């Protein structure tokens, strides 16, 4: 299902969206907000697929709010004013709902969001299953399924592999993190990146992978446990 939040300064409008979402087979409405500041705080620690976002709000317009997001989820704009539609579509909005809208019109917009969501998932699953890393004067292909965890050592990385010798490469943590799919790999410490599928257990902020124990840094703890529980 599509994980969504709704933002509107009118509580009645949010009630309507809640009722419509409850009737949809595609939407998991996780939370609603009347203040953009509260929504920003929520998005810092929670990943969502879709925003149901009112354009006209007193503190910050929905369009300005969406522009300031770093990792933009899909968005369906809602408003009583049609003149904002062009700018909404310029931001590649999934749809633009003009208030008051019916459930059928809402369902049509959600269907578009679901199609886009499914396409995104298919694209992710077709991504390369390996990365290439320069080490020992060679370009080495490393299959993602072989990676146990990645350890940062000053200006080097030690890539620990299953049933193979580790590979040591001169590379920054951020560089290799950008190469890895964020749906399956996560940074858990200033010096460690792990794949979710290799985590055997977590106890006392220590991750067990094979015979290795990896600490969870305090600044990474909240995000890790959020995704690990999911």
Residue, then its C-alpha position, 0 to 999 in steps of 0.5 A: x500500500x501507499x504510505x501517505x500523510x495529509x496536510x491541510x489547515x482545515x480540520x474538516x478537509x482532513x476528515x473528508x480525506x481520512x474518510x476517502x482514504x479509508x475507502x481506498x484499497x491503495x492508501x495507508x493514511x498514516x497521519x494528518x497535520x494542520x501545521x506544515x511545521x509539524x509535518x516537516x518534523x514527522x518527515x525527518x524520521x518517517x518515509x512516506x510515498x505520497x503527500x495529500x497537500x493543501x496549497x493555501x495554508x497561512x504559515x507556508x503554502x503547500x507549493x513552498x512546503x513541497x519545494x523545500x523537501x529534500x527527498x520529494x515523495x509523490x504529491x497530490x495538491x488540493x485547493x479551492x483555487x484553480x489558478x495554482x494548478x499550473x504551478x502544481x503540475x510544474x512540480x510534477x504533481x500526480x494530480x490536482x484536486x479542486x475542492x470540493x471534490x467527490x470520492x470518484x475524483x479522489x479515487x481517480x487521483x489515487x489510481x494515478x498515484x498507485x500506477x506511479x508507485x508500482x512503476x517506481x517499485x518495478x524500476x527499483x527491482x530492475x536496478x543493477x545487482x552489483x556495484x563496481x569498486x576500484x581496489x588493488x589497481x583493478x575495477x572489481x565487481x561486487x554483488x550486493x548479495x555478497x556484502x555482509x557489511x561495510x566498515x569505514x577506516x579513515x580514507x578507506x573502506x573495508x567491504x566484508x564479503x560472505x565466504x570471501x576475503x574483504x576488499x579494501x578500497x580508497x573511498x568515502x562512506x558517502x560515495x559508496x552509500x550513493x552507489x547502494x540502494x537505500x531500500x536494502x542498505x542503511x548507515x548505522x554508525x559513522x563507520x558502518x553500513x549494513x544490508x538489512x537482509x544480513x542482520x541476524x539480530x539486534x541487542x543492546x544497540x549491537x547488530x549481529x551479522x554472522x560472527x560480527x557485532x556492529x554498534x549502532x551510533x546514537x545519531x542513526x538509532x532512530x532511523x535504523x529501528x524505524x526501518x528495521x521494524x518495518 
